[in-house]
């Protein structure tokens, strides 16, 4: 409780300071604002102890949450450490600002390839900056596209425009809880079936895939049937909400492709009640048969 209280107080002080600083900046001439902007670049080290990984910070979500991605999802880090091998390919679908893409790239030490998919424009910019900052441009390939069950131009509905933010929706403005929301912005984006994208651009079949897209997981899987059946794919991590029928559908769909549920892990910050209390990461592995 003490840490929770401390974090809340810290966030209030931080937000208050930002508001005051914003008032001071508003008094400056525009040319001076432009000149000063690059001087306030903030880098913060992520909580990944084996290697130094830095994120550029543009929001409190990045400052408080993204830099603590290992604490937030320890099972994802363990999955990378225990399953990924030199020479393998990792697809990070819903890469956000790139925390787990960077972990995988650093862990593989230049002996693997990471393909990071992120359709949101504010997160994609941060993803590219973080790849550059950590000198991973030879190891991580970023794509600003969405993945689904159809290869079309689709509408991406933004729940927020916060760098590092999430909870957006593709196709319809319906969130991961199946609730309708009013988007703050709508953007046409390229949306591909993963099978089509791999075939058209002759990409290597992934050995490992992570899907964290806040509600569109099943459609992405349905657009990746050939990829999922490929024996080269060894494991898959997908975030699901156990509040609806989706987990059962995901488990059965993947079972038919030869991937079986290995373990599931509750969101460590989800609590016992509230909007994230039923969030889990499911890890699937290829059966020996």
Helices and strands as residue ranges (DSSP letters): H 2-26, H 30-37, G 38-40, E 43-45, E 54-56, H 60-64, G 66-68, H 69-72, H 74-83, E 89-93, H 99-108, E 113-117, H 121-133, E 140-143, E 146-148, E 152-158, E 169-170, E 185-193, H 194-201, E 208-211, H 217-222, H 225-229, E 235-241, H 246-256, E 259-266, E 279-286
